[in-house]
Amino acid sequence: MTDSPPGRLIALEGVDGCGKSTQALLLAERLGAVLTFEPGATRLGTSLRQLLLDRDEEAVTERSEALLMAADRAQHVAEVVKPALDAGTWVVTDRFSGSTLAYQGFGRGLARSELDRLIRFATDGLIPDLNVLIDVPVALARSRRSSTRADRFEVQGDEFTQRVVDGFHHLAAEAATPWLVVDGSGTVDEVAAAVWDGVRHLVDLRGHDGR
């Protein structure tokens, strides 16, 4: 039996309203990849997502928030991401470890060193082959958000969101592994073209030619 090469993991990152969910869907379709997301992609994750995002739930402390995110990611990796990668299937995820560092680190002010350890434990050392940051100004992200009731993060205000944006920029600038920063202020098609152009230059597509 011939072993298939392992799949590749691409994470779409950015603040709520940047357009990353749409771009994750388009990229996954073009690659023929598994499309997934955080938090909430597993049965356990569905419950954790409600605890994390629903403002009607009891208040969650900063450390509890980070631990719940880590629990969601551990289950996500074990149930969805790792099996697909081991089978040679590519995975595109709407959020991954970069969001923890940006939101719970830069946004909430938790120590980077502690979050790094927590992420490594939750993912068993798995890191994306590429992080794609869909970058938009805070005001534009706010204007694009759904008219549905804002979640626990979306009600934090522009100052919090700006810290998260700055955090993503910092992560992209310092990372040892590739980050692709794409201006998300254009049309869906314009952003998708920029994402694809960057992905095909930064990742060995091994036959994923987008046809």
Stockholm file with secondary structure:
# STOCKHOLM 1.0

chainA/1-211         MTDSPPGRLIALEGVDGCGKSTQALLLAERLGAVLTFEPGATRLGTSLRQLLLDRDEEAVTERSEALLMAADRAQHVAEVVKPALDAGTWVVTDRFSGSTLAYQGFGRGLARSELDRLIRFATDGLIPDLNVLIDVPVALARSRRSSTRADRFEVQGDEFTQRVVDGFHHLAAEAATPWLVVDGSGTVDEVAAAVWDGVRHLVDLRGHDGR
#=GR chainA/1-211 SS CCCCCCCCEEEEECCTTSSHHHHHHHHHHHHTCEEEETTTSSHHHHHHHHHHHCTTSCCCCHHHHHHHHHHHHHHHIIIIIHHHHHTTCCEEEESCHHHIIIIIIIITCCCHHHHHHHHHHHHTTCCCSEEEEEECCHHHHHHHSCSSCCCTTGGGCHHHHHHHHHHHHHHHHHCSSCEEEEETTSCHHHHHHHHHHHHHHHSCCTTCCCC
#=GC SS_cons         CCCCCCCCEEEEECCTTSSHHHHHHHHHHHHTCEEEETTTSSHHHHHHHHHHHCTTSCCCCHHHHHHHHHHHHHHHIIIIIHHHHHTTCCEEEESCHHHIIIIIIIITCCCHHHHHHHHHHHHTTCCCSEEEEEECCHHHHHHHSCSSCCCTTGGGCHHHHHHHHHHHHHHHHHCSSCEEEEETTSCHHHHHHHHHHHHHHHSCCTTCCCC
//
